[in-house]
Amino acid sequence: MYEIYLERGAEKNLKKLQAEEFQRIINKVKDLADNPRPFKNLLVCYSPDDRLKLALS
């Protein structure tokens, strides 16, 4: 199992979301902790410094 850390800015942005959207995203992030490569068609975008990642399905 992997550990996932959110940067402060990401946490602030998540808190601004509606409860339903927030829960959907948090569930997906938790799923990635258990299985970081759940689908072959999952698009993972990296920031230039390779610290920030965004997964889109």
RAGI-V220126 format. One record per backbone hydrogen bond with DSSP energy under -1.0 kcal/mol. NH is the residue of the N-H (numbers start at 1). CO is the residue of the C=O. E is the energy in kcal/mol with one decimal. If there is no record, write none. Layout:
NH	CO	E
NH	CO	E
This chain:
2	33	-2.7
11	7	-2.3
12	8	-2.4
13	9	-2.2
14	10	-2.4
15	11	-2.2
17	14	-1.3
22	18	-2.9
23	19	-2.5
24	20	-2.0
25	21	-2.3
26	22	-2.6
27	23	-2.3
28	24	-1.7
29	25	-2.4
30	26	-2.5
31	27	-2.1
32	28	-1.9
33	29	-1.2
34	30	-1.1
35	31	-2.4
42	39	-1.0
43	56	-2.4
45	54	-3.1
47	52	-2.2
50	47	-2.1
54	45	-2.3
56	43	-3.2
